[in-house]
Amino acid sequence: MTAQTGTSVTSGCHLLSVPNLSRKLSPQRLATVVYSSQPEHLIQRRRCNESIATTSLDVTFATPNYSTALSALNGFHPYHYHQMSDLEGVELPNIRGPFSETASPREQEPHLDATGEDLQAKRAWLDEQLQKRLNGEYETMGRRLEEIVTDSRDSPAKLSAIRVDGSTLRSSFLAAIFKQHLDKDPARTLTEVLQKSRNVHHNLAAFDLFSAMEMKLDPAQSLFARQGDLDLALKVRERGKLWAKSSTDVGNGEGSANISVRLRNVFGGAENVEAQASYGTRTTSAFNVSYSSPIPEFVTTPTPNTRLTAQVFQADRDHSAYAGIKEFMVGARGSLNTLQSYGAHDFTYEAVWRNLGSLQPNASLSLRDSAGSSIKSSVAHSFTHDSRDDIHMSTRGGYLNTLIEYAGLGGTVNFVKGQLQTSISRPIDTKLQNYVGLSFRTGALLPLGGSMSEEYAYAKLFSDRFRLGGPTSVRMFGHNRLGPRDQEDHLGGDVYYSGGVSLTTPFPTKPHWNLKCQAFVNAGQLVSLKNNNLTNALLNPSISAGVGLVYRFTPIRVELNFGVPLVASATDIATTRPMQLGVGLEFL
């Protein structure tokens, strides 16, 4: 069968009728569509001049096999199918979209030509209009809901109960968390109920146990509920019990491969058990198992900002890059960590057995005196305040960290140790994105001796002394190669300070890149308390300067610097080349 364009069509055509469609379309838009014997080739669309009295859309095909052509009609489905041979001589005018002849067609509705190539465009346009209509309805509903809440914000209401669905947390743990929201300063208006509901949601989400949380308010289900009493219903989906991760880390002068396995919510009180193993270039192997938990509910109200941690660990360290000796340690650690609005506190007790051995044949006498075993039993407190906008490449904000440690609660080493680290960054030209950074670090270790001789006690503090120098410390010097030295062995020091100033600018023509340019000046000094001229040594720091490239590669920072030492002491070891690569988390 064939179809002719123009004023007539051949007989033997078939008619499809879609009842009730005229309720949505005016009679002027009801159309007759003619297809050729190739079903996918649209010949012409004509407006029917005949009077249409029925509530149906008549669609005419010139082929009995109309299913392929029907699929192009964007979802029209036939309710009636019957023979039609009465259209000979009927003129079928062109059909255009609504308002297509106006100066500004509505919403740029695409025009369908006789070839049918714009059917997909028409379909996309209809989908877009539907989505716009749905979005409009959602916005209208949101505004109406907002109006209802606003009008009712001062109406009496009370949060009477909190229900959690989908959680494996202990009932006593949840009751302790929710008690403060239900009993302490109970809500009296709808606004207060909504605020308390938001606080409950945030408090529970901070434990990092759930991958999804839904919250809604329902009328109270209690038989003794009064008018205005509401229940907060939380529907949660917990994260998987088992979490595992493998990674490779490069930073702070060494590289390592790590494997971590964690069990979440072990006993139903947001407890975590984690095991880690790592193998590296300087910490050749390390293993630790830790257990962390919020403060139990029978002690006080559990909170995600305060956690108790117990840990056992073992590590092998190779110090041969700057001293011909290796160290093995095994110990246990317990800590209380609390996070406040102004910063984080960490209280720690540590007991560790250390053994220094595997001396190299050319090890110095000072290093040989340090060999052997020692036991450290210490308590420490650290405080951290961090307001930087980016911990790896800060443009504004500050950082402060303090540490004080006392060792002498038993064990064989006795000392007091303090340390301070601070930095600040400020933009100097926001238009050009230039900013300056200042940093300063200092620390001191005071041996207490105890029952041992002073010389012996001092020798056993090799693992506790400070070390300075390297790409993340005083740049253009060797890693841990500043300060006291005996032959080729750097022994570390008891007092140190270091400071730096850097100017960071965007990479030329590419200000949006994570690659930046920097110029820096570093200075530092590390001395021993046994130095006969301690004050003079501290007043003559080692200094370096240079320029370089900085790349922010989350979660680390990479630097490639070109510079030279300007001032160095006789015991300092500078880099042999004017280029130095640094990879780490914290830089001077």
Buried (B, 14 or more C-beta within 10 A) or exposed (E): BEBEEEEBBBEEBBBBBBEEBBEEEEEEBBBBBBBBEEBEEBBBBBBBEEEBEEBBBBBBBBBEEBEEBBEBBEEBEBEEEEEBEEBEEBEBEEBBBBEEEEEEBEEEBBBBEEEBEBBEEBBEBBEEEEEEEEEEEEEEEEEEEEEEEEEEBEEBBBBBBBEBEEBEBBEBBBEBBBEBBBEEEEBBBBBBBBEBBEEBBEBBBEBEBBEEBEBEBEEBEEEEBEEBBBBBBBBBEBEEEEEEEEEEBBBBBBBBEBEBBBBBBBEBBBBBBBBBBBBBEBBBBBBBBBBBBBBBBEEEBBBBEBBBBEBEBBBBBBBBBBBBBBBBBEBBBBBBBBBEEEBBBBEBBBBBBBBBEBBBEEBBEBBBBBBBEBBBBBBBBBBBBBBBEEBBBBBBBBBBBBBBBBBBEEBBBBBBBBBBBBBBBEBEEEEEBBBBBBBBBBBBBEBBBBEBEEEEBBBBBBBBBBBBBBBBBBBBBBBBBBBBBBEBBBBBBBBBBBBBBBBBBBBEEEEEEBEBBBBBBBBBBBBBEEBEEBEEBBEEBBBBBBEBBBBBEEEBBBBBBEBEBBEBBEBBBBBEEEEBEBBBEBBB
